[in-house]
Amino acid sequence: MLQDILSSQKPLFDAGVHTELRGQLNRDRRVTLLSGDIVSNTRSDISGVSARVYRAGTWGFSSMAEYTREAAEKVLRAASENAAFMEKHVGLDKPALPPVRQDSFTVSEDIHDPAQRMYVDFIRELDAYTEKHCPKLISRRFVATEDSMEKLLVCSDGMQAHTILPRSYCYAFFTAETPSGTPVDLFRAFGGEGTFDLNFTDPAEYYEKIDRLYEYLMQKREGVYADAGEKTVILGGMMTGMLAHEAVGHTVEADLVLGGSVAGHCLNKQVASEKVSLSDFANTAFGSRCPLPVFVDDEGTPASDVTLIKDGTLVAYMNNRESALHFGMEPAGNARAWLFSDEPLIRMRNTAIHPGTDKLEDMIASIDDGYYLIDSGNGQADTTGEFMFGVTMGYEIKHGKLGRALLDTTISGVAFEMLKTVDMVGDAVQWSSSGFCGKKQRMPVGLGGPALRCKVMIGGR
């Protein structure tokens, strides 16, 4: 655990000037097993200290790749000098940043850091089970991984925080062949918040998940191509989550709004069906802890939820302190940095569409000819809200019943138009937190949502 060497530097803060001093340690552990052979086995620790100073609309920033009192003093001095230089030569003359609640947050216990052997042994057990019980695979790959961000933050306006965000996963990648010899594949991620030794104690607990993944792949290898065109579909929770993050979430990040995103023209306007509400949650959602809880951001703002779309109307953006001042909104803790050497950017935390009241079986029964789309392996969207997502698992719906599995396909559209077609919203939320958002810096995020019935363009062969 990082020792507090930063509080003693507060007397060096310039009076009346917003200042952030941050120490950080990023850990990464990873083992990859390909058909029984170890192909990667890595551990890395990256630590350092940075300082950021705000003067009249300009920022000074400095960082060093060491975590010592001397380094903290040097970066603080350099950031102050850089801010003064920028203020003199740029002269934006903007007002001070909006104040936030003075608070503190401190983790109660140190992070666990099991030996690398534990990762190796665990996925060897999973691989041995798969080799024995999944005979039609032509390739199998397991990845055991853990990453964590530990941060110690001291701010001029009174916030002091020490946070640790660990998460760990096992990924299973399976490949088989169709009867014609074409490769088909699926993957699943198991795990979530917490260190590897806490999430993965017994490989046998995951055998049923492996069996289910293999079953889905066997259905997919006998699958059919979707018919191209606009179709009535049900998006499963994972697809809804990707839509919420990629096609909607990024358009309502205030820095991208200022850069020209479609959401800049949509505030307080209808962008979705009245059945759709969407929030970026800080640390709890729908009565439970979020997949990757955030309690304070890297500007020292206490984290709170942001309702972005309420009953179909866009009502807010995600902000840092500076953009909140510009838009007249409240900062809610969305400024986050991946490494000590990164400046905080406006980032999502746990972004999800709210559940409705519809049962999945009723949603399926309501469709005469359409598709149930469950998983996506990739996707892209831009600030116009246009998106294209790959669909790796899905089923036909014929006369209100699930039919054959689908081979890989795509869906596309414009998010704010597609969301207006939503006419049923499932009553259960599904979360995913195993990936990274790649906006300039990596960042672990949670995303999710319920099943949605809507219209969307689907690709064919």
FIZA-139039 format. One record per atom (N, C-alpha, C): residue in three letters; x, y, z. Coordinates in steps of 0.05 Angstrom, whole numbers, plus 5000, padded with zeros to 4 digits. Last residue first. Example, Ala and Ser with C-alpha at 12.3 -4.5 7.8 and 13.67 -1.06 7.14 Angstrom:
REM FIZA-139039
ser525749555142;ser527349795143;ser525850015157;ala526448865156;ala524649105156;ala526449345156;
//
This chain:
REM FIZA-139039
arg450147564108;arg452447394104;arg454947564101;gly447848144139;gly447347874131;gly449947714129;gly446548624193;gly447948524169;gly447248234163;ile441049024212;ile442748794217;ile444048704191;met438649604242;met439649484217;met441549264224;val433249564288;val435949624282;val436649494255;lys428349694338;lys428949644310;lys431749724304;cys427349344401;cys427749584385;cys428049494355;arg427449164468;arg426249104442;arg426249354425;leu432849024511;leu431249234498;leu429949114472;ala434948794575;ala434248734547;ala432448954536;pro438749284613;pro436849064610;pro436548994580;gly445849404625;gly443149474619;gly441349234618;gly452649664625;gly450549464627;gly447849574620;leu459449734647;leu457249804629;leu455149584631;gly465150004679;gly462949814679;gly460849914660;val472250054662;val469450164665;val467549934668;pro478950244663;pro476950044669;pro474250174674;met482250574611;met480850614636;met478850384640;arg487650854572;arg486050624581;arg484550704607;gln486951484539;gln488251314559;gln486451064563;lys483751594492;lys486451714496;lys488051554516;lys479251164508;lys479251444502;lys481851574510;gly478050614514;gly480550694502;gly480650994495;cys476050214569;cys475350434551;cys477950554540;phe476849514576;phe477849784580;phe476549974560;gly472948974607;gly474549104586;gly475649374595;ser469648764645;ser472148624640;ser473948764619;ser464548854662;ser466649034672;ser469448934665;ser457548854653;ser460148764643;ser462248964653;trp451048654676;trp453348834677;trp455748694664;gln444048684666;gln446448524664;gln448848714661;val437848764699;val440248884688;val442648694688;ala431148624684;ala433548534697;ala435948654683;asp426548744655;asp426548804684;asp429148724698;gly426849054589;gly426948834608;gly427248924637;val422449434553;val424949454568;val424849234589;met419749604490;met419749434513;met422449434526;asp420749974451;asp418049964460;asp417649754483;val425250394417;val424950204440;val422050214450;thr426050774379;thr424350554371;thr423950354394;lys429651134399;lys426851224397;lys424950994390;leu434450894392;leu433250874419;leu430450974419;met435651024338;met434950754345;met433550734372;glu436951564345;glu434651494329;glu433751204336;phe441351564377;phe439151714386;phe436651674369;ala444951214346;ala443951144373;ala441351294380;val444250974283;val444751214298;val443451194325;gly447050334263;gly444950534265;gly446050794277;ser447849614261;ser448849894257;ser446450084259;ile450648974274;ile448449154274;ile449549434272;thr453148364243;thr453448634254;thr450748774257;thr455047674257;thr453847884241;thr454348154253;asp456546984261;asp457347264266;asp456047454247;leu450646574261;leu453446614256;leu454046914260;leu445546424309;leu446646584287;leu449646564285;ala441345854323;ala443446044330;ala444346194305;arg434245804310;arg437045724307;arg438945944316;gly429546074355;gly430145884334;gly433145814334;leu424746234405;leu427546234396;leu428046014376;lys418246474387;lys419946274399;lys422846294388;gly414846794358;gly414946824386;gly416646624401;his415746664304;his413146624316;his413246614346;lys422446634315;lys420446564295;lys417846504310;ile428546924322;ile425946904335;ile423946854313;glu435346674321;glu432846754307;glu430546754327;tyr440346904366;tyr438546704357;tyr436346824340;gly447547004380;gly444747084378;gly443046864367;met453947254386;met452047044394;met449247154393;thr456747674364;thr458047414364;thr456247184373;val456348234326;val454648054342;val455847774341;gly459648864325;gly459548584318;gly457748424337;phe456649494313;phe457549294332;phe457549024320;met456950154297;met456949884284;met458149694304;phe453850794300;phe455250574311;phe455050324293;glu453251504308;glu453251274291;glu454851044303;gly454051934340;gly452251734350;gly451951494332;thr457952274325;thr455352324313;thr453252134324;thr462552084348;thr461152294363;thr458552384349;asp462151364335;asp463451624334;asp461651834347;ala463950684347;ala461950894346;ala463451164345;gln464649974343;gln465750244340;gln463450444338;gly466449324369;gly464649534359;gly465949794357;asn466348634391;asn467648884383;asn465549084373;gly463148224407;gly466048204412;gly467548454406;ser456948154440;ser458548304421;ser461548274427;asp451047764450;asp453747844456;asp455047984433;ile445447724434;ile446347694462;ile449047824467;leu439447834403;leu442347884400;leu443647904427;tyr434447534372;tyr435247594399;tyr438347594398;tyr430347764317;tyr432747644328;tyr433147724357;gly424447594279;gly426547784287;gly428847624299;asp417947534274;asp420247484257;asp422447684264;asp414547634318;asp413847424299;asp416247344282;ile415047774386;ile416347814359;ile415647574342;ser413247674436;ser411947894422;ser412947924393;ala416447294460;ala413747204450;ala412447424433;ile420647614477;ile421047424456;ile418347344443;met417947894518;met419148044496;met419547854472;asp416647484553;asp414447634539;asp415447794516;glu421647324569;glu420047134555;glu417747274540;leu423347784597;leu424647714572;leu422947524556;lys418348244621;lys419747984623;lys420947904596;asp418648944635;asp417948724617;asp419648474623;thr419849394662;thr418049214675;thr417548964659;gly426649624661;gly423749684659;gly422149474674;pro433049894683;pro431149684677;pro428249784675;his437050404650;his435450304673;his433550084665;ile443350314622;ile440550384618;ile438950254641;ala449650534649;ala447650334644;ala444850454638;thr456250564668;thr454250694652;thr452150484644;asn460650734712;asn458850494709;asn456350594695;arg464251164686;arg464850984709;arg463250724706;met467351564634;met465151414646;met466151244669;arg471352154640;arg471051874635;arg468451764647;ile475352684625;ile472552614631;ile472052334622;leu481952584651;leu480152634629;leu477252574639;pro487852774686;pro485052674686;pro483452764662;glu494152624655;glu492352814666;glu489452704666;asp498852114671;asp496552204655;asp495052424670;ser502651894704;ser503552094684;ser501352194666;phe500051504732;phe500851744746;phe501651974727;leu494651284688;leu497351264700;leu497951524715;trp489151444681;trp489951164682;trp492651124696;ala484551894713;ala487051854699;ala487951564702;arg478252244710;arg479852014718;arg482351984701;ala472652574728;ala475352624718;ala477252414728;asn467552524749;asn468052384724;asn470852424713;gly464752764793;gly466952564797;gly467552404773;ala461053144783;ala460152904798;ala462252694800;pro459453844780;pro461353624776;pro460653384794;glu453354094756;glu454854014780;glu456953804773;met453154614705;met452354364717;met454154304741;gly454555024669;gly452755074692;gly451654824704;phe458254934631;phe455454864624;phe453554924647;his463055124655;his462155224628;his459255174623;leu463354824702;leu463155114703;leu462055224677;ala463954324679;ala461554374695;ala461154674698;ser469054374657;ser466754364639;ser464154414654;glu472054384705;glu472154604687;glu469754614668;arg471053894731;arg470254154744;arg470154384724;asn468053474681;asn470053524702;asn469353794714;asn461853124667;asn463653354668;asn466053304686;met456752884625;met458752814645;met460953024644;tyr450453244619;tyr452953134609;tyr454653034632;ala443253184618;ala445753264630;ala448053144614;val438553024593;val438353224614;val441053314625;leu434852794540;leu437652834549;leu437653064569;thr429152384551;thr430152654546;thr433052674557;gly427251884565;gly427651944536;gly428852214530;asp427251894621;asp424751844606;asp424951944577;lys433252194618;lys431052134636;lys428452124620;ile440052104611;ile437552104597;ile435352024617;leu443552194656;leu444052304630;leu441552324612;thr444952274721;thr442752194703;thr443152344677;val450352084756;val449552294737;val447252164720;asp452251994825;asp451051904800;asp450352144782;ser458652214851;ser455752184853;ser454652104825;ala464752284885;ala463352164863;ala460352134869;pro468052884901;pro466652654911;pro464852544889;thr473853094868;thr470953124869;thr469652874880;gly479253084858;gly478353114885;gly475453154888;glu480652954808;glu480653244814;glu479853294843;asp479852424805;asp482652514807;asp482952814807;asp474052254847;asp475652254822;asp478352384826;val471551774892;val472552044888;val474252034862;phe469251284884;phe468351444907;phe469351724906;val466950784841;val468751014843;val467551194865;pro466650074830;pro465750314844;pro467850534845;leu464949684785;leu467549814790;leu467050074804;pro459649484790;pro461849304784;pro464549424790;cys456349774849;cys457049774820;cys459349574815;arg452149464896;arg454749584890;arg455249564861;ser444949594890;ser447249424894;ser449849574887;gly440549914877;gly440649784903;gly443049614908;phe441650124827;phe439349954830;phe439549784856;ala448350224844;ala446350244823;ala444150034828;thr454150564870;thr451850384874;thr449750434852;asn458050894850;asn458850664865;asn456550474873;ala456251214802;ala458851244816;ala459550984830;phe453351144737;phe453251094766;phe456051114778;asp450251474690;asp452951394696;asp453151384726;ser443951264662;ser445551404681;ser448451304681;leu437951314626;leu440751224626;leu442251394646;ser431551084604;ser433151264621;ser435951144624;val426250974561;val429150954564;val430151174583;lys421051044548;lys421650814565;lys424550804572;glu420751444512;glu420151514540;glu420751284559;ser426251354466;ser423451294475;ser423151384504;ala430751914457;ala430151624460;ala427151604467;val431452444458;val433452294443;val432851994443;gln428453064465;gln427952774465;gln430052634447;lys432553554499;lys430853464477;lys430553164479;asn436253744535;asn433453794541;asn431553724517;leu441153754485;leu440553784513;leu437653874517;cys442753714432;cys440553544441;cys439753584470;his447353904411;his444854024401;his442353894413;gly451253594433;gly451353884438;gly448854024429;ala450953084416;ala449453144440;ala449453444446;val454453024373;val451653064367;val450053154391;ser460553394388;ser458853154387;ser455953224383;gly464453804389;gly462553794367;gly460753544366;gly467553894433;gly468953834408;gly467053794385;leu463953934474;leu465354184465;leu466754144439;val462953384476;val460753564468;val461953834459;leu467753204494;leu467053134467;leu464653304457;asp467553414546;asp469753504528;asp469153434499;ala462953164567;ala462953454561;ala465153544543;glu459952604540;glu462252694555;glu462852984547;val456152434505;val455352614526;val457552664546;thr458352074470;thr457252324458;thr456552524480;his459751644503;his461851824493;his460752084482;gly454451424513;gly456151534533;gly458251724524;val452551224462;val451251444476;val453151574496;ala455950844441;ala454351014422;ala453051244436;glu458850604485;glu460150694460;glu458550904445;his454950534529;his457650644532;his458650764506;ala450150344509;ala450150554528;ala452850684530;leu452049924476;leu450650154464;leu450750394483;met453949584515;met455749694495;met454549934482;gly449049474542;gly451249604555;gly453249724536;thr446249194502;thr445249454512;thr447449614526;met449448744499;met449148914476;met448149194484;met448548534550;met451248604542;met451248794518;gly442848444551;gly444048644568;gly446948724561;gly440548374482;gly441048284509;gly442548494525;leu435748654442;leu438548674449;leu438748574478;ile431348394398;ile431748424426;ile434748434431;val428748704338;val430648534353;val430348584383;thr426248784275;thr425548804303;thr427248604318;lys430749034224;lys429248824237;lys428448904265;glu433049224162;glu431949324187;glu430149114199;gly437848744136;gly435748944134;gly434949044161;ala439348054121;ala440148334124;ala437748514122;asp438447494161;asp437547634137;asp438047934141;ala444147154189;ala441847324191;ala441047434164;tyr446246484177;tyr446646774174;tyr444046914178;val446145964227;val445446074201;val446146374201;gly449745434262;gly448145664259;gly447745754230;glu452845044282;glu450644954265;glu448845184257;arg456145334315;arg457345204292;arg455345084273;lys452545494355;lys453345684335;lys454645554311;gln452145034386;gln449745134372;gln450545324350;met457345014404;met456344794388;met453844864373;leu457445484434;leu459045464410;leu458245234392;tyr453945354476;tyr453245564458;tyr454845554432;glu456944934499;glu454344884488;glu453445094468;tyr461345224517;tyr461745014497;tyr459044954484;leu458845534556;leu460245664534;leu460545464511;arg457245134591;arg455245294578;arg456445434553;asp462044924609;asp460144744595;asp458144914579;ile464045374635;ile465445274612;ile463645094595;lys460345404677;lys460545634658;lys461945544632;glu461544934704;glu458944964692;glu458945194671;tyr466745044723;tyr466244834703;tyr463544864689;tyr467545404763;tyr467245514736;tyr466845304715;glu468445134809;glu466145314809;glu465645424781;ala473244874802;ala470744724797;ala468244904796;pro477245234819;pro476645204790;pro474045064785;asp476645654872;asp476245374865;asp475545354835;thr477846194877;thr478846014897;thr478645724889;phe477746774853;phe478246504840;phe479546314861;asn477147244881;asn475147174861;asn475346884852;leu481547264915;leu478947284927;leu476747194907;asp485947244882;asp485747034903;asp482947044916;phe485347704851;phe485047434839;phe484547224860;thr481348234881;thr483848104873;thr483447814865;gly475748604854;gly477148444874;gly479648314863;glu470448574807;glu471948724826;glu473248544847;gly470947984765;gly469848254771;gly471648394791;gly469147374729;gly470547524750;gly469347794755;phe470047154663;phe468947094689;phe470547264710;ala468247224596;ala469947324618;ala468547264644;arg468246824537;arg466846924561;arg468947024580;phe467646754466;phe469146784490;phe467346874512;leu467646364405;leu466246514426;leu468146554449;asp467946224334;asp469046244361;asp467146404379;val469145814277;val467245984292;val468345994320;pro471945664213;pro472245704241;pro470045884253;thr468945224166;thr469445504173;thr469745534203;gly467444704151;gly470244754157;gly470945044164;ser462244574146;ser463644634121;ser466544704126;pro460444524199;pro460644284182;pro462144324156;thr464944984233;thr462344914222;thr462644654206;glu469444884288;glu468944914259;glu466044844252;ala471545284345;ala470745034332;ala470345084302;thr474745584400;thr474345584371;thr473545304362;phe474245994458;phe473945734445;phe473445764416;phe477046304512;phe476646344483;phe476546064470;ala475846574574;ala475946324559;ala475246384530;tyr478946954625;tyr477746954598;tyr478046684585;cys478247144690;cys479146934673;cys477546954647;tyr480047734727;tyr478347584708;tyr479847344698;ser479548274774;ser480948044764;ser478947874748;arg481248914801;arg479348744788;arg480848504776;pro481849444850;pro482849204837;pro480549054823;leu482850054867;leu480849924850;leu482049674837;ile483650454923;ile484750224908;ile482450094893;thr485151104949;thr483350914937;thr484950684924;his485051624991;his486851394985;his484951174975;ala484552334993;ala483452074988;ala485651864983;gln482252955012;gln484452775014;gln483452495011;met480053604998;met479653324993;met482353174997;gly481454145005;gly480753985028;gly480353695024;asp483154434962;asp480654514974;asp479654314995;ser487854214943;ser488054464958;ser485454534972;cys488653504954;cys487753734939;cys487753984956;val491752894945;val491453114964;val490853364947;leu491252194937;leu490652454926;leu490352664948;leu493551594916;leu493451764940;leu493352054930;lys491250994886;lys491751274884;lys491651414911;glu491950414848;glu491950524875;glu492850814873;met488949994804;met489850264807;met489750344836;ser490149344777;ser489249524798;ser490449794795;asp488648714747;asp489848984746;asp488649144768;glu489648044728;glu488848234749;glu490148504744;thr488047444693;thr489147714694;thr488047864719;ala488646904650;ala488246984678;ala489547254682;val486046624593;val487646844603;val486846904632;phe486046064549;phe485246184575;phe487146404582;arg483745764491;arg485645954503;arg484446064528;arg483445264442;arg482445364467;arg484645544480;ser481344974381;ser483145154395;ser481845244421;ile477544634364;ile480144614350;ile482244804362;leu473044234402;leu474444484398;leu476944434381;lys470343774413;lys470143874386;lys471544144382;pro470643624468;pro472243484448;pro472243604420;cys470643804526;cys469843964502;cys471343854478;his472743524569;his469843534566;his468843684541;lys478343544567;lys477043284572;lys474043294564;glu479644084559;glu480743884541;glu479143614543;thr477144304605;thr476144354578;thr477044154558;tyr480344114647;tyr477544044646;tyr476444084617;ala485144364632;ala485044074634;ala482143974633;asp483744904637;asp484544794611;asp484344494611;leu482844954692;leu480645004673;leu481244884646;glu488044834710;glu485744664718;glu483444704699;arg490745264688;arg491544984680;arg489244794687;ile488645684715;ile487745644688;ile488745374677;phe491145584766;phe488245604764;phe487445554735;asp496645594759;asp495345344768;asp492345354763;val497546134743;val498245904725;val496645664733;tyr495846424787;tyr494546464761;tyr495046224743;met499546234825;met496646194829;met495146224803;arg504446404809;arg503846124807;arg500846064810;gln504946934823;gln504246874796;gln503446584792;ala502047044888;ala504246974871;ala503246894843;pro497447584903;pro498347304903;pro500547264883;asp496348094936;asp497948064912;asp499047784912;his491148504962;his492448244961;his494048224935;ile491649164990;ile490948984967;ile492448714970;asp489549345057;asp491549325035;asp490549135013;glu483649685078;glu485549465079;glu487249465054;ser480650145073;ser480950025100;ser482949805101;val481750765039;val481350475039;val481950365066;thr478551385051;thr480951215055;thr480250925054;phe476752035038;phe476051755034;phe478651595035;ser473852665056;ser476152485055;ser475152205050;asp472053335037;asp471453065046;asp474052905047;gln468353885016;gln470853795028;gln470353535042;arg464853924956;arg464653854984;arg467453764995;val467754414912;val466354164917;val466454114947;pro467355024872;pro468154874896;pro466554614898;pro469255114804;pro467155094824;pro468054934849;leu475255494791;leu473655244789;leu471555234810;ala475156194777;ala476055964792;ala474255724787;pro474256444708;pro473856444738;pro475056194750;lys479456614661;lys477056484668;lys476756484698;asp483756854630;asp482357004650;asp479556884657;leu487256694591;leu484456644587;leu482656784607;gly493056764579;gly491356974589;gly488356934584;val497956594558;val495356524545;val493156714554;his502156784588;his502356794559;his499756724544;lys500656744643;lys501956984632;lys501757014602;glu498756214646;glu496956444653;glu498056704641;met503355934633;met501055924616;met499156154621;phe506556054678;phe507456124651;phe505156134632;ala503555834719;ala504056124719;ala504956214691;ala503755294705;ala501255434705;ala501555734705;asn509255194710;asn507955164684;asn505355304683;glu509955284765;glu511355454746;glu510055444719;ser506754864784;ser506155144791;ser507455334772;ala509554424764;ala506754474756;ala505954754762;ala514454474792;ala514354494763;ala511554554753;arg512854404846;arg514154654838;arg513954694807;leu510853884842;leu509154094851;leu510254364843;val515253594827;val513053614808;val511153834816;lys518553664873;lys519453754847;lys517153794827;glu515653434915;glu516353714916;glu517153824888;ala515452904896;ala513053054900;ala513553354901;ala520952764897;ala519552774872;ala516952934874;glu521752784953;glu523352964935;glu521952994908;arg518552384971;arg517952654979;arg519352854960;thr517051914917;thr518652004940;thr517752294947;tyr516251524869;tyr514451614890;tyr516051674915;glu517551664801;glu518451564827;glu516651674848;ala517051914750;ala516751624753;ala518051524778;met513352524753;met515952384755;met515352094762;ser510053084722;ser510052824735;ser512852714735;ser505753664716;ser508453544717;ser508253274731;phe502054214690;phe502253934698;phe505153844698;gly497654764692;gly500454674692;gly500554394703;trp492355054655;trp493354844673;trp496454814670;thr487855604653;thr490155454642;thr491155264664;gly483955894679;gly483255754654;gly485455604641;ala486556114724;ala485056284706;ala484556154679;arg490355574737;arg490355864740;arg488855994717;tyr491554974770;tyr489755124753;tyr489955414759;val496054434770;val495354694781;val493754844761;arg498153794789;arg496753954769;arg495754204783;ala503053274794;ala501753514805;ala500453664782;ser504852594809;ser504252814790;ser502953044805;val508952014815;val507452234827;val507052454807;gly508951294809;gly510151554807;gly508251764819;ser509450624780;ser508750814801;ser510051084796;ile507750004759;ile508550264749;ile507550474770;asp509249334752;asp508449534772;asp509449804761;ser507548714722;ser508748984720;ser507549154742;arg508548064697;arg507848224720;arg509048504716;thr506747514654;thr507847774659;thr506847904685;asn506947054609;asn506947054638;asn508347304647;ser504646694552;ser505446944565;ser505246914595;val503946164540;val505046334518;val505646624528;ile503745524563;ile503945794571;ile505245954549;asp499245044533;asp502045154535;asp501945444544;gly493944894527;gly495544764547;gly498344874551;ser492045234487;ser491944944483;ser493944804502;leu495245734518;leu494145664492;leu494345364487;leu494746174570;leu495145894564;leu493745834537;thr497446734601;thr495946634579;thr496746344573;val497147174655;val498146924645;val496346824623;arg498647784689;arg497347644666;arg498747394659;arg497848374726;arg498748094726;arg497247954704;asp499449034744;asp498348864723;asp499548584725;arg498449624781;arg499449354780;arg498049204757;asn500150294792;asn498650104775;asn499949834774;leu500050784838;leu501350534832;leu499350364816;gln501051484852;gln499551264840;gln501351024835;gly499552124880;gly501451894878;gly499851654868;arg498152794865;arg497152514864;arg499552324862;leu495453404880;leu497953254882;leu497152954884;glu492653984854;glu492253694859;glu494953564859;thr490054624867;thr492354454864;thr491654174870;his487755274856;his487054994856;his489454824849;val489955784898;val490255664872;val489555364874;gly490256004949;gly488056094931;gly488155974903;ala497255944954;ala494756024967;ala492756114946;asp500555374928;asp500155664926;asp497355744937;phe503154884972;phe501054964953;phe500855264952;leu506554765013;leu507754864988;leu505754944967;pro503554525053;pro504454805057;pro505754925032;lys502853995030;lys500754195028;lys501654485034;gln506553595038;gln507153795017;gln505054025015;ser504653235073;ser506653415083;ser507353635063;ser501452905041;ser500253105059;ser502153315069;leu504852535015;leu503952775001;leu502752985019;ile506152055033;ile508352245033;ile507552515021;asp503251525057;asp502551805052;asp505051975055;gln504750935020;gln504951095044;gln504551385038;leu500950454984;leu502450704984;leu502450845011;met501749765000;met500050005000;met501850255000;
//
